[in-house]
């Protein structure tokens, strides 16, 4: 296992026996966990998308902070 993201319904990230990157998240109703399986090329694309989302989130927070100051 690589790691777990907490706090809500923790997402566990790991490499499968088939060498795939997997993200598994438990459900809040005790049902079967959700599982995302990524091929190697998809992982790079996912990382890029997450970096873009983080940049956009930082910009939204910056604008919100400026608006609070005014």
N, C-alpha and C positions, 0 to 999 in steps of 0.2 A: 504494500500500500504506500502511496506517495503522501497522502494527507487527507484531512477532513476539514471542511469549511463549516463552521458553526455560526450562529446559534440555532437558526430555524431549520428543523428537519434535516440535520446535517447532510452535506453532500460529500461522499467519499470518492476520491480520485485514485485510480490505480491502473496498472498495466496488466492486461489479461494474459492468460497462457498463450493466446493467439497473437500476442504482441500488439494489441489494440489499446488505445487510451480509453478508459471507461470512467464515467461519472455516474455514480449511483446515489439516489436520494430516497430516503425513507418517506413514506406517506404519513399523514397525520391521522389517518383512519385505521392504521394497522394492516392495510392491504399490501399487495405486492409492491416492492420498491420500483421506482422509475429508474430506467437504465439507458444512458446514452453511450453509444460506442462509436469511436472516431478512428478513421484510417490515419496514417501518418500525415498525408498531405492536408487532411481536414484539420488536424491539430494546429498546423501553422496558420491556416486561414482563421480558425477560431481565435487564436491568440491575437491576430491582427484586428479582428472585429472587437474583441474585448478591450484592446488598447484604444481603439477609436471611441468606444462607448465611455471608457474612463476619461478620455480627453473631453468629450462632450459634457460629461457629468461635472468635471472640474470647471468648465466654462459656465455651466448653469449655476453652480455654487458661487463663482466669482461675481456674476451678474446679480445674483440674489443678495450677496453681501453688500455690493455697491448700492443697490436699491434700499437696503435697510439703513445705510449710512445717510442717505439723502432724505 
